[in-house]
Amino acid sequence: MGKKFILLTLSLFLLSSYSKSEETPKNDENRKFIFGLKSSANFSWFKPDSRNLAKGGFKTGISYGIMGDYMFLPNYSLNIEVLVSSLNGKLTYKDDYPIYVKGIDTSKYKGVNYEYNNKYIQIPVSIKFRTKEIGKMKYFAQFGFAPAFIFSAKTRIKGNNLPWPEDEVKKVKANEGAEDQYQFTNFEDDVNFLLLPLIIGGGAEMKLNGNTSLVAGLRFENGFNDILKSNSTTAYSKSIGLTVGVFF
């Protein structure tokens, strides 16, 4: 009888505790880990740092993937993301441009333009600073870096009177070991494997329901290592991203 009474009392206590925990949902302030999904529209360009290169203008791209915050203090977190990112750009070679085409003698051309479409696996790491909740909104700023590892690099080559049909050079591979159909004797178009941009950004989080919140923000990425493997040309990647995501 005594054992049955003890088991019954213990069962009632555990059931009561469970019911109370179910009635009180977890508060965002008490969670250490927050996870979500995000996507962004990128406006990117290449900034040349060589006399023989000129800017080619903006190109658009997208990023998408997962994100997570580790809340080490109530309003401070370590933000880590894993993204597939398109960081594109254009470059124009200003000087006379010697090109050797298989089966055709070397000729020189001026104003040859490269339109790069580069895809990376990107792992941004940043410190995020949040305000306290204002209504249903929290505002944040973040600063960090976003190493990116290239897995696809293609370029479209354009220019006046180039010695090949335009549709043949829309998706020329520009990464190492590509075995391109054309050989360029004075300009190395290969793209470096690693990109190292610094990131700075800000935005807002709006609470929707329970632990779910909508995130929107603006982020600038400032690459500080050369995107090209050439010893004679240097260019840096820059981008601005408009981000939308959801934390769960």
C-alpha beads as a LAMMPS data file, in Angstrom:
LAMMPS data file: protein, C-alpha beads

248 atoms
247 bonds

1 atom types
1 bond types

-500.0 500.0 xlo xhi
-500.0 500.0 ylo yhi
-500.0 500.0 zlo zhi

Masses

1 110.0

Atoms # bond

1 1 1 0.000 0.000 0.000
2 1 1 2.806 2.394 0.904
3 1 1 4.655 1.798 -2.390
4 1 1 1.458 2.296 -4.427
5 1 1 0.772 5.573 -2.604
6 1 1 4.309 6.844 -3.260
7 1 1 4.119 5.894 -6.996
8 1 1 0.710 7.547 -7.334
9 1 1 1.908 10.717 -5.624
10 1 1 5.049 10.839 -7.828
11 1 1 2.990 10.304 -10.993
12 1 1 0.610 13.113 -10.087
13 1 1 3.545 15.443 -9.357
14 1 1 5.230 14.719 -12.730
15 1 1 1.925 15.118 -14.593
16 1 1 1.308 18.453 -12.865
17 1 1 4.815 19.684 -13.715
18 1 1 4.433 18.651 -17.361
19 1 1 1.052 20.415 -17.635
20 1 1 2.507 23.621 -16.239
21 1 1 5.427 23.527 -18.684
22 1 1 3.020 23.005 -21.584
23 1 1 0.930 25.982 -20.495
24 1 1 4.009 28.256 -20.414
25 1 1 5.691 28.432 -23.865
26 1 1 9.392 29.024 -24.113
27 1 1 10.343 32.655 -24.197
28 1 1 12.694 33.907 -26.912
29 1 1 14.798 35.520 -24.217
30 1 1 15.498 32.126 -22.639
31 1 1 16.547 30.283 -25.800
32 1 1 20.252 29.799 -26.394
33 1 1 19.971 28.545 -29.980
34 1 1 17.743 29.999 -32.714
35 1 1 17.611 28.519 -36.217
36 1 1 16.033 29.610 -39.473
37 1 1 16.070 29.895 -43.250
38 1 1 17.089 32.883 -45.354
39 1 1 17.450 34.109 -48.915
40 1 1 18.764 37.328 -50.416
41 1 1 19.018 39.212 -53.674
42 1 1 22.607 40.312 -54.321
43 1 1 23.854 43.282 -56.332
44 1 1 27.557 42.638 -56.890
45 1 1 30.448 44.138 -58.815
46 1 1 34.225 43.788 -59.200
47 1 1 36.518 46.661 -58.284
48 1 1 39.695 46.544 -60.423
49 1 1 43.033 47.503 -58.906
50 1 1 45.085 47.310 -62.104
51 1 1 45.709 49.980 -64.723
52 1 1 44.731 47.625 -67.548
53 1 1 41.281 46.751 -66.098
54 1 1 38.074 48.805 -65.920
55 1 1 34.792 48.292 -64.081
56 1 1 32.097 46.532 -66.038
57 1 1 29.031 47.361 -63.943
58 1 1 26.656 45.546 -61.583
59 1 1 25.344 42.009 -61.860
60 1 1 22.562 40.411 -59.866
61 1 1 22.604 37.097 -58.029
62 1 1 20.950 35.222 -55.178
63 1 1 21.947 33.562 -51.902
64 1 1 19.969 30.997 -49.933
65 1 1 20.527 28.611 -47.048
66 1 1 20.275 28.183 -43.273
67 1 1 21.160 30.487 -40.383
68 1 1 21.560 30.128 -36.643
69 1 1 22.143 32.368 -33.632
70 1 1 23.847 31.349 -30.410
71 1 1 22.624 33.754 -27.724
72 1 1 25.572 34.168 -25.354
73 1 1 23.883 37.237 -23.780
74 1 1 20.214 38.339 -24.000
75 1 1 20.849 40.897 -26.759
76 1 1 24.109 39.543 -28.212
77 1 1 24.571 36.488 -30.398
78 1 1 27.054 34.652 -32.589
79 1 1 25.462 34.340 -36.020
80 1 1 26.557 31.514 -38.365
81 1 1 25.136 30.819 -41.819
82 1 1 25.684 28.213 -44.526
83 1 1 24.724 29.592 -47.931
84 1 1 24.893 28.943 -51.644
85 1 1 25.799 32.379 -53.035
86 1 1 26.058 33.860 -56.520
87 1 1 28.584 36.725 -56.436
88 1 1 28.946 37.973 -59.994
89 1 1 30.679 40.841 -61.748
90 1 1 32.083 42.330 -64.937
91 1 1 35.571 43.403 -65.989
92 1 1 36.822 45.085 -69.153
93 1 1 40.392 44.765 -70.408
94 1 1 41.358 48.275 -71.597
95 1 1 44.656 47.566 -73.383
96 1 1 45.299 45.727 -76.611
97 1 1 44.462 42.162 -75.706
98 1 1 46.498 39.346 -77.345
99 1 1 44.370 36.236 -77.840
100 1 1 45.423 32.901 -79.276
101 1 1 42.559 30.849 -80.667
102 1 1 43.228 27.271 -81.699
103 1 1 43.601 27.150 -85.452
104 1 1 43.822 30.957 -85.713
105 1 1 46.914 33.138 -85.386
106 1 1 47.361 35.431 -82.389
107 1 1 45.511 38.729 -82.783
108 1 1 45.048 41.796 -80.568
109 1 1 41.692 43.173 -79.502
110 1 1 40.688 46.133 -77.346
111 1 1 37.859 46.476 -74.840
112 1 1 37.304 42.746 -74.299
113 1 1 34.630 42.312 -71.604
114 1 1 34.218 39.445 -69.143
115 1 1 30.889 38.776 -67.392
116 1 1 31.559 36.405 -64.488
117 1 1 28.963 34.146 -62.897
118 1 1 30.587 32.693 -59.770
119 1 1 28.874 30.359 -57.303
120 1 1 30.225 29.772 -53.805
121 1 1 29.564 27.812 -50.656
122 1 1 29.667 30.663 -48.160
123 1 1 29.922 30.451 -44.354
124 1 1 29.346 33.918 -42.840
125 1 1 30.280 34.307 -39.163
126 1 1 29.356 37.522 -37.352
127 1 1 28.489 39.094 -34.013
128 1 1 24.913 40.358 -33.902
129 1 1 23.763 43.146 -31.569
130 1 1 20.009 43.339 -30.903
131 1 1 17.859 46.008 -29.268
132 1 1 15.218 45.125 -26.728
133 1 1 11.787 44.387 -28.140
134 1 1 9.950 47.521 -29.265
135 1 1 6.370 46.462 -29.850
136 1 1 6.826 43.312 -31.906
137 1 1 10.101 44.511 -33.419
138 1 1 13.769 44.083 -32.582
139 1 1 16.480 45.898 -34.506
140 1 1 19.990 44.547 -35.013
141 1 1 23.428 45.318 -36.392
142 1 1 26.094 42.746 -37.268
143 1 1 29.771 42.652 -38.139
144 1 1 31.999 39.756 -39.185
145 1 1 33.455 37.949 -42.173
146 1 1 32.079 35.554 -44.800
147 1 1 34.621 33.103 -46.263
148 1 1 33.403 31.648 -49.552
149 1 1 34.642 28.604 -51.468
150 1 1 33.999 28.544 -55.194
151 1 1 32.416 25.502 -56.858
152 1 1 31.419 26.996 -60.217
153 1 1 32.944 29.866 -62.241
154 1 1 31.725 30.698 -65.728
155 1 1 32.208 33.749 -67.892
156 1 1 30.741 35.299 -71.006
157 1 1 33.351 36.967 -73.230
158 1 1 32.267 39.909 -75.378
159 1 1 34.032 42.405 -77.620
160 1 1 34.111 43.921 -81.087
161 1 1 35.102 41.621 -83.965
162 1 1 36.245 38.728 -81.789
163 1 1 37.206 35.668 -83.873
164 1 1 34.475 33.294 -82.670
165 1 1 30.660 33.165 -82.684
166 1 1 29.174 34.871 -79.625
167 1 1 27.054 31.854 -78.647
168 1 1 30.241 29.785 -78.212
169 1 1 31.550 31.907 -75.348
170 1 1 28.499 32.378 -73.137
171 1 1 29.489 29.810 -70.494
172 1 1 33.247 29.402 -70.684
173 1 1 34.608 27.810 -67.509
174 1 1 36.939 30.157 -65.647
175 1 1 38.104 28.042 -62.719
176 1 1 41.290 26.016 -62.400
177 1 1 41.639 23.000 -64.678
178 1 1 38.761 24.115 -66.877
179 1 1 40.552 23.250 -70.164
180 1 1 38.946 26.171 -71.952
181 1 1 38.674 26.088 -75.707
182 1 1 40.562 29.386 -75.942
183 1 1 43.976 30.335 -74.545
184 1 1 44.643 33.909 -73.476
185 1 1 48.315 34.821 -73.556
186 1 1 48.227 38.120 -71.655
187 1 1 45.327 37.830 -69.234
188 1 1 44.605 35.051 -66.758
189 1 1 40.858 34.647 -66.301
190 1 1 41.024 31.884 -63.671
191 1 1 39.181 32.654 -60.429
192 1 1 40.666 32.067 -56.984
193 1 1 39.176 29.250 -54.921
194 1 1 38.788 31.329 -51.729
195 1 1 36.995 34.654 -51.295
196 1 1 37.353 36.555 -47.979
197 1 1 34.904 39.445 -47.598
198 1 1 34.231 41.453 -44.460
199 1 1 30.519 41.963 -43.779
200 1 1 28.559 44.730 -42.079
201 1 1 24.804 44.970 -41.964
202 1 1 21.632 45.656 -40.087
203 1 1 17.921 45.019 -40.086
204 1 1 14.854 44.134 -38.065
205 1 1 13.118 41.073 -36.646
206 1 1 9.340 41.052 -36.296
207 1 1 7.683 38.538 -33.984
208 1 1 4.878 36.666 -35.747
209 1 1 3.628 33.957 -33.410
210 1 1 5.234 32.048 -30.555
211 1 1 8.928 31.652 -31.332
212 1 1 8.527 32.442 -35.048
213 1 1 9.879 35.749 -36.313
214 1 1 10.395 37.366 -39.705
215 1 1 13.826 38.843 -40.482
216 1 1 14.664 41.516 -43.072
217 1 1 17.977 43.291 -43.524
218 1 1 20.636 44.906 -45.670
219 1 1 24.242 43.668 -45.793
220 1 1 27.420 44.920 -47.467
221 1 1 30.253 42.496 -48.273
222 1 1 33.691 43.978 -48.924
223 1 1 36.158 41.491 -50.401
224 1 1 39.793 42.162 -49.512
225 1 1 41.586 39.392 -51.436
226 1 1 42.112 39.205 -55.198
227 1 1 39.447 37.210 -57.040
228 1 1 41.803 36.532 -59.994
229 1 1 44.828 34.235 -60.125
230 1 1 46.675 36.430 -62.604
231 1 1 49.929 38.094 -61.544
232 1 1 49.275 41.052 -63.849
233 1 1 45.655 41.868 -62.953
234 1 1 43.912 42.436 -59.622
235 1 1 40.229 42.865 -58.773
236 1 1 38.128 42.706 -55.603
237 1 1 34.548 41.529 -55.128
238 1 1 31.910 43.824 -53.584
239 1 1 28.216 43.177 -53.005
240 1 1 25.057 44.478 -51.352
241 1 1 22.410 41.970 -50.298
242 1 1 18.716 42.465 -49.471
243 1 1 17.812 39.669 -47.060
244 1 1 14.566 38.016 -45.985
245 1 1 14.404 35.088 -43.565
246 1 1 12.420 33.280 -40.894
247 1 1 13.537 32.188 -37.410
248 1 1 11.647 29.279 -35.825

Bonds

1 1 1 2
2 1 2 3
3 1 3 4
4 1 4 5
5 1 5 6
6 1 6 7
7 1 7 8
8 1 8 9
9 1 9 10
10 1 10 11
11 1 11 12
12 1 12 13
13 1 13 14
14 1 14 15
15 1 15 16
16 1 16 17
17 1 17 18
18 1 18 19
19 1 19 20
20 1 20 21
21 1 21 22
22 1 22 23
23 1 23 24
24 1 24 25
25 1 25 26
26 1 26 27
27 1 27 28
28 1 28 29
29 1 29 30
30 1 30 31
31 1 31 32
32 1 32 33
33 1 33 34
34 1 34 35
35 1 35 36
36 1 36 37
37 1 37 38
38 1 38 39
39 1 39 40
40 1 40 41
41 1 41 42
42 1 42 43
43 1 43 44
44 1 44 45
45 1 45 46
46 1 46 47
47 1 47 48
48 1 48 49
49 1 49 50
50 1 50 51
51 1 51 52
52 1 52 53
53 1 53 54
54 1 54 55
55 1 55 56
56 1 56 57
57 1 57 58
58 1 58 59
59 1 59 60
60 1 60 61
61 1 61 62
62 1 62 63
63 1 63 64
64 1 64 65
65 1 65 66
66 1 66 67
67 1 67 68
68 1 68 69
69 1 69 70
70 1 70 71
71 1 71 72
72 1 72 73
73 1 73 74
74 1 74 75
75 1 75 76
76 1 76 77
77 1 77 78
78 1 78 79
79 1 79 80
80 1 80 81
81 1 81 82
82 1 82 83
83 1 83 84
84 1 84 85
85 1 85 86
86 1 86 87
87 1 87 88
88 1 88 89
89 1 89 90
90 1 90 91
91 1 91 92
92 1 92 93
93 1 93 94
94 1 94 95
95 1 95 96
96 1 96 97
97 1 97 98
98 1 98 99
99 1 99 100
100 1 100 101
101 1 101 102
102 1 102 103
103 1 103 104
104 1 104 105
105 1 105 106
106 1 106 107
107 1 107 108
108 1 108 109
109 1 109 110
110 1 110 111
111 1 111 112
112 1 112 113
113 1 113 114
114 1 114 115
115 1 115 116
116 1 116 117
117 1 117 118
118 1 118 119
119 1 119 120
120 1 120 121
121 1 121 122
122 1 122 123
123 1 123 124
124 1 124 125
125 1 125 126
126 1 126 127
127 1 127 128
128 1 128 129
129 1 129 130
130 1 130 131
131 1 131 132
132 1 132 133
133 1 133 134
134 1 134 135
135 1 135 136
136 1 136 137
137 1 137 138
138 1 138 139
139 1 139 140
140 1 140 141
141 1 141 142
142 1 142 143
143 1 143 144
144 1 144 145
145 1 145 146
146 1 146 147
147 1 147 148
148 1 148 149
149 1 149 150
150 1 150 151
151 1 151 152
152 1 152 153
153 1 153 154
154 1 154 155
155 1 155 156
156 1 156 157
157 1 157 158
158 1 158 159
159 1 159 160
160 1 160 161
161 1 161 162
162 1 162 163
163 1 163 164
164 1 164 165
165 1 165 166
166 1 166 167
167 1 167 168
168 1 168 169
169 1 169 170
170 1 170 171
171 1 171 172
172 1 172 173
173 1 173 174
174 1 174 175
175 1 175 176
176 1 176 177
177 1 177 178
178 1 178 179
179 1 179 180
180 1 180 181
181 1 181 182
182 1 182 183
183 1 183 184
184 1 184 185
185 1 185 186
186 1 186 187
187 1 187 188
188 1 188 189
189 1 189 190
190 1 190 191
191 1 191 192
192 1 192 193
193 1 193 194
194 1 194 195
195 1 195 196
196 1 196 197
197 1 197 198
198 1 198 199
199 1 199 200
200 1 200 201
201 1 201 202
202 1 202 203
203 1 203 204
204 1 204 205
205 1 205 206
206 1 206 207
207 1 207 208
208 1 208 209
209 1 209 210
210 1 210 211
211 1 211 212
212 1 212 213
213 1 213 214
214 1 214 215
215 1 215 216
216 1 216 217
217 1 217 218
218 1 218 219
219 1 219 220
220 1 220 221
221 1 221 222
222 1 222 223
223 1 223 224
224 1 224 225
225 1 225 226
226 1 226 227
227 1 227 228
228 1 228 229
229 1 229 230
230 1 230 231
231 1 231 232
232 1 232 233
233 1 233 234
234 1 234 235
235 1 235 236
236 1 236 237
237 1 237 238
238 1 238 239
239 1 239 240
240 1 240 241
241 1 241 242
242 1 242 243
243 1 243 244
244 1 244 245
245 1 245 246
246 1 246 247
247 1 247 248
